[in-house]
Amino acid sequence: MKNGRGIGVVSRRSFVLAAGVAALAMGVVGHSAVAHAAEGNGQSFDETYDVVVVGYGFAGAMAAIAASDEGAKVLLCDSAPEGEEGGNSRFCAQIVVYGQDRDKLRQYYQGLGQEMNQDPDVLDAYVDGLMGVPDIFKRMGIEDPCIWSEFAATAEGEAGSGGNDETDAQKIKRSFKAICPEYPEVEGSDTVDAVTMHPAYFDGAFYPVVQQNVQASENITVWLESPAKHLIQDADGAVTGVIIEHDGGDVRVGASGGVVLACGGFECNRKMIQDFIGVPRLTPIGGMHNNGDGIRMAQEVGADLWHMHNYESLGMFGGNQYEVEDGQRCTLMLSARFRPSVKGAIICVADDGSRFLREDQIDRHGHLYNHGIWRIPNTASHPHMVFDEAQKAVLEENGHMPLNVDDVIVSAQTAEELAGKIGADPDILARTIERFNGYAQSGEDVEFGRDPEYMRAFEGTLYALPLEPSVLNTQGGPRRNAKAQVVDTDSNPIPHLYSAGECGGVNAFYYQGGGNVGECLVFGKIAGTNAADGAK
């Protein structure tokens, strides 16, 4: 069913799009859970479409748009309520990887995998798609997208050092230098570039534009608060539809061309975090509805999995032991992005009170240098940030104290007393602080190589704040081929089942900033186009 603007929107509240562009109000259309019965492949369905797309982020929206462009009738569903759909696409920097030289970009992405086995055809499809990213922006109505290298070369003003006073030009120039490329030592890195909607980022502007394109299509119907539960297969194993919880009941929706799983990763599923990544918990930074549903449904029909160990982060955040169930996101990041706050008497300690990372190091999406390899540090179960009175004032001055700090911060006059309050070993914490004081005085951190400028000996009252390791997104999920088809454990395509975006991401080891959005657009387009072709 459609509203007057050409999109079927099904939810329990009015739907508003707003983030960096003018808000678009879309009316609500009522819908019966069983509007009509339909037959297909000898099966009975309550609704039928050419293509069903699960997940309304960049990947799902791109898949729906691509299928619609091929003339397919598309159902786009999302488990989130209105205003929360979009997964990580609402919260990311809206940056997309691009390259000036195709062969060099291919070489670069091969290098990012280090020695991990990678499907060469998938890499080719990914890189070819990234080279066409400006055309995707133009398809979305953005006639003059911002190519970072071109903008940085012509923008006036020097690159800034961060902060709210930076101009858009300074931010672009600083970020271009920092993450284009993110791994300059990898062969082919000199071609890495980025595309944004305009000379700004982290303003949430591109996602609403993508939604406008969904809205503009007469072929796309949207169901919100409608989680997909199970895939439907015929006797030959082909995916013919999906069961969706909608309007209080389960609806059997047929998909003559195929189903596209574009519902993100599993960063909000603690069981999967523990099972696949092997840490007690990670606190999500982005969307709060990425529960691994696409991975579970793909497993039910025999899909192979890949890259389940791999995830991206932005360091550790301070505050209470945030629970995913609380629906809260991280509020304070302790990383090199807050360089003034880590300049002084401040360290990170693990459960026993020992340091486990270089606190002032510039990270690469949470990855820190480790004996020649960039890795996300081994995560302590109960890490803490330990600092003194003077450093507490620095944190407060820079606005890096969490709002609930009074509930969780502890203080003591000695390291032994502080250790008792945070569950650390008193002798180990005392030695850790004593050693750090010695490094600060000698100007050499023999354990982690911290910059002498960023060390100062502890004095007076000691404080400890619990830290939470963060997760931007997980990369793993159902293995896909170059046609965005989900494959089984024998590498055979599961007929009419596709995936895009972070639901089975292609990143095997290192991650280049902007790569996930690029992957959403590239494989969303491939999946939507191929699913639509299957309906013809």
N, C-alpha and C positions, 0 to 999 in steps of 0.2 A: 504494500500500500504506500502511496506517495502523498506528500504534502504539497502545498502550492509552489514550493521551491524545487521540487523534483527529487526529493530524497525521502525514503521511508524511515522515520525515526520512531523507535519503539522503546519507551522507558516510562518510569513512574513520575518523573518530574520534567519540567521544561528544560530544554537543552540550550546552553549558551556557549559559544566559542569566543574566547578572548585571550589573547596573549601576544602582544606586539603588533596586532592589526586591529581594525575595527571589529567590534563584537558582531556576531551573526546570530540572531535569534531564530530558532527553528521550532515550529509548533509541534505538538505531540499528536500522533495519530493513534487511536485505539486499535487493538488488534486481537482477534480471537485466536486462542492457542491452536485451534484446528480450523483453519479457514476453509480448506477443501482437501479432499483426498486425491492422490494422484498415483498412477502406476508407473513403474520404471524398472527395467531389468527383472521383471517378475516380482518386484517388491512394492509394498504399499508405503506411501509417504503422505504426510500431512501437508507439506509444501514442497514444491520443486523449483529449482533454479539451475542455470547452466553451471555456475560456479559458486561455491560457498567458501568464504574467507574467514578464518578464525583469528581475531585480533585486529584492533583498530589503531595500531601505531603506524610509523612510516612504512613498514613492510606490508602490513595488511592493506593500508590505504593504496599503496602503489600497486599491489596485486589486483585490487578491486578496480582501480582506474584502468590498468592495462587490459584486464578482461573486458571491461566496459567498452574500451576503445575498439575491441574486436567484435563488438555487437552482442556480447554475452549479458544475460540477466544474472545479476550478482546479489547474493546476500552477504553482508559484512556484519559479523556479530562480535561482541566484546562482553566480557564478564563484568566490567567496571560500570558503575553508575555514571550518568551524564556528568560531564565536567571532570571526570577522573579517567576516562578512556584515553588510550594513547600510550600506556606503559611508560617506558623510558623516553619516548619521543618528545614528551612534553617538557622534560627536565634537562635533556642533553644540550650541548652547546650549539646544535643546529649546523655543525660543520661537516662537510663532505670531502673526502679525499679525492684528489684529482692528480693527474700527471701530465707533464709536457711531452714526455717521450714514452711511448707504450712499452718498448722493449726494456727500458731501464726500470719502469714501474713494475714490470713482471719480474725482473731480477731482484728488485727490492723486496717484493712480497715473498718471493722464494726464500730470500735471506731471513726475513722475519720469522719464518718457520724453524730457523736453525736446522737441526738435523732430524726434525720430525718428518715422518712420511706425509706428503701432501699429494692430493689428486691433481695432476698437471692440467687436466681438462677443466676442473673447477677453478683453478687459479687463472687459466686463460679467460674463462667466462667472466670472472670477477674483474680482472684487469681491463678487459675489453669494455665492460660495463662502466667502470670508473672513468675511462677516457671519454665516455659519452654523457657524463654527469651534467655539464652545462646545457645539453639538449633536454635533459629531464627537467631542469629548472625552467627552461623556456616552455616546455609542455605544460608546466604549472602556471604559466602566465607571467613569469619573471623574465622579461626580455633582456635585461642587462645584469645577470648575476655577477657577484663580486669574486673575481679570481684574485686570490690573496697576493700572489707574486706580483701581479700587475698593479694592484692597489698599493702594495708596500713600496714599489719602485717609484710611484708618483706622488704618494701622500706627503704632505708637508709635516714637519715636526719630527723630533727624534723619538725613538722607541722609549716608552715609559718604563717604570719599574713596578707597576701595579698600583692599585688603589682606586678609590672612587673619583679622583680628580683627573684620571686619564681621559683623553679624547678617544673617539672611536678609531681614529687613525693610529694613535699611539698603541692602543690595544691590539689592533691588527698587526702592526709591525712587530710588537713584542712577541705575540703568539706565533707569528710566522717564523720568527727566529727560533722560538722554543720548540715548536712541534712540527715544523715543515722543513726537514724531516724530524721525527722523534728519535730515530736511530741513525744518526749521520754516519756512523761507522759501517753501516751495511751497504754493500755494493748497489749502485743505482739510486742512492738516496738523493742525489742532487736534482732529480726530476720531481720529487714529491711536492705537491701543491695542495691547495684547498679551495673550496667554493662555498660561499655563503649567500644568503638571499640578498644581503646588502652589506655595507661596511660596518657590521656589528655582529655580535654573537652573544650567546647566553641571554638573549632577550625573548626566546620562545617564539620568534616570528614566523619561522618556516612551517611549523606544524599546522597552524590554523590555515595557512594558504593551501596546504595539501588537503585539509578538510574541506575547504571551499571547492576544490576540484571534485571531491567525492559528492558534495552537495549538488554540484552542477549537473551531475549525470542522471539522466532519466532511468538508467539501467541498474542503479545501485540502491538497494534497500538496506537500512541499518537497524540492527537490533542491539540495544544496550541492556545492561543488567541481564545478559543472556549467555551464560557460560556454556561452551560446548563440553559435552560429557564423554561421548563415545563415538567412534567412527562406525559406519555401517559398511559391510562388505557383501558382495555376492558370492555365489558358490565357487567362483574362480579366483577369489581373493581380491578382486578389484574393489576399490573404495567407491561406493555409490552414494554416500550421504553421511550425515552426522546427526546425532541426537543432541538437541540443544534445550536446556532448561529455560523456558520462556513463559512469562505471564502465569506463573504458578504451576506449570506442568511441563512434561517432556514432549518436545515436538520432533517428529522424524522429518528431517529435511533432506530431500533428494538433491544430488548434484550430478547432472549428466556429464559434465566435463571434468570435474574434479574438485577436491577439497584442498585448500591452501592453509597450512598451519603457520601462522605468523603471530603467535601469541607470546613471543618472548621466551626468556629463560626461566631459571628456578631460584632466583636470588631471594624470594620471599618464602621459600619452602625450606624450613630448617632441617627436615629429615633428609632432603636431597643434598643440602649443603654438607651435612655430616657424612652422608653415604658416599658422595662423589668427590668432594673437595677435602674432606677429612679434618674439618675444624668444627668446634662446638657451635659457632654462630658467626654470621656476618651481618652487619647492619646495612640495609639498603639505602642508597642515596636517591634513586629514581622512583619509578612507579611502585605502587604497593599491591599490584594484582598479578605479578609474574610468579605464578605458583607451579610452573612446570607442567601445566595441563597438556600442552602440545606434546611434550616428551612422553607423558604417560599414555596418551592416546596412540601415539606412534608405536610405542612398545607393545601395546595390545594387539596390533596388527603385524607384528614381527619386524619392526624397523631396527636396523643397526644404529648404534650410537657412536659419536665421536666427540673429542675435545671436552669431555665432561670435567676434566681437572682444571680447565682454564677459565680464569675470570679476571676482571679489571677492577681497580680500586682507586681511591684517592687518599690513601693513607689511613690514619686512625682519628677517631673523633672522641672528644671528651664529654663526660656527663654521666648520667645514670646508665644502668645496664639495660639499654633500650631493648624492648621485645618487639619483634615484627608484628605480633598480634595487637600491639598498642596502636598501630597505624602511624607511628612517628618516624621521622627521618632524622639523620644525623644533623647536629647543629654546630659543631666545631671541628675543624680539621687541624690536626697537628701534622704538618708536613712543611716542606720547603716553600710552599706557596705563602706561608705565614712566617717568612724569614725573621722579621723583627721579634716575634714571640719565642723563637728557638735560639735567640742570641743571648746566652747567659747561663745561669745556673738552672738548667732544666734538662732532664733525661727521661727516657722511656725505660721502664723495667718490666721484666716478665714476672711470672708467678712467684719465683723464688727471690726476686729483688735484684737480679742481674740485668745489665743492659743487653739488648739483643739487636740493635740496629744503630746506624749513624743518623742521629736526629736531624741534622741540618742538610742532609743530602737532597738534591733535587730529584724527585721521583719521576718515573715515566709511567703514568697511569697506575701508580702504586708499586711499580717494579723498582727495586733498588739494586745497585751494582753489587754482585756477590761472586768474587773470584772469577771474573771474566764473563759471567752470565748475569743478565738482569732478571731478577725474580721478585715476586711478592714475598716479603719476609715470612718465615715460619711464624704462625700466629700463636701467641700465648693465649691461654684460656682466660686469664684475668690480668691483663697488662695495666700499668698505671703510669701516669705522668707525674714525676716528682720534681718539685721546684721549691725555691725559697721565697721569703717575703718580698724581696725586691723584684723577683721574677713574676710574682703574683700581680704586682702593680703594673708590670709591662703587659701581661696578658689582658688585664682589665682595660688598660689604656688603648690597646689595639682592638678591643671588642671581641676577644677570642675566648672569653669565659662563657660556658653554657648558661642558659637562663636558670636551670635548676641546680646551679653549683652548690648552693647552701645545703641542699639535701644530700649531696654525695661527697663533697670535699672533706678531707680529714687533715688534721695538723698535729704536730708533735715537736718537742724540743730536741729530740735525739732520733737518730736513724733507727735504733733498736725499738724505741717506742712507736715510731711510725710503722715499722714492719709489723708489729703486733696488730695494728689497726687495719692493715690491708692484707694480712695473711701471708706475708713474705717471711723469708728466713732472716732473722735479725742480724746474724753475722754476715750474711751475704750482702744485704742492703747496706750495712755499715761499710763493708769493704768497697762496695761499688761507689759510694759517695766519696770515700777517702781517695780511691784511685782517680776518680774524675777530678777531684780538687787538685791532685798532683799533676794531672794532664793539663789542667788550666794554668797552673803555675809554671810548668815547664814549656808549655806551648806545643806539646805533641801528644795526641791521643793515639797511643800505640795499639789500642784494641780496634778502633773503627775509623781512625783517620779524620776525625771531626776537625773542621777549620778552627785554628786557634782563636780567630776573631770571634767565634761563636761559643767560646767557653769562658766561664767565670766560676770561681770557687763558690761553693754553697756557704751561706752565712745565716745565722739566726734560725728562726722558726722554719720548719720543713712542712711542706704540703704535699698531698697526693690526691690525684683525681683519676677515677677509673676511665679507661679508654675502651672504645669499641672499634674493632677493625671493620672497615667499610667495604661495600661491594657496589660498584657501578652497575655491572651486569655480568652474568655468566655467559660463556661462549658455547657450551656444549648442548647437544640435543641429537635429533635424528640426522643420520648421515644423508647428505644429498649429493646428487651428481650435477653435471654442468647444465642440465636442463631443469634444475631445481626439483627433480623428482626425488622423493624419499626412497631409499634403497633398503633391502633386507640384509641379513647377515651374510648372504652370498653375493652381495653387490648387485642384485637384480632389482630393478625398479618395482615398487609396489604400485600397480596400475591406478592412475587417477589420484595419487596422493603427492602433494608438493609441500615444500617448506621454504621460508624466506626469513631473513633477518636473524635475530639472536636465538630463534628456535632451531638450533643446530648450526651455529655460526661457523664460518670457515677459518677463523683465526686459530692457529694451532699452538702458538707460543707467544712471541712478542705481539704487541698491538700498536698500531699506528692511529693516533688521534684522528677522528673523523671516519675511521674505517667501518664502524658499525652502521652509521647512517648510510654510508655508501653501499654497504652490503644489503641493507633494507631496500634501498631504491633499486639496486641492480637485480637482486634475486626476486624481489617483489614483482618487478616488470617481467622477468623471465617466467616466473611461476604463473602469474596471471594470464600472460599471453598463451602459454602452453596449455593451461587448463581450459581456456576459452576455445582453443583449437580442438581440444578433445570433445567438445560439445557439438561441433559442426558435423 
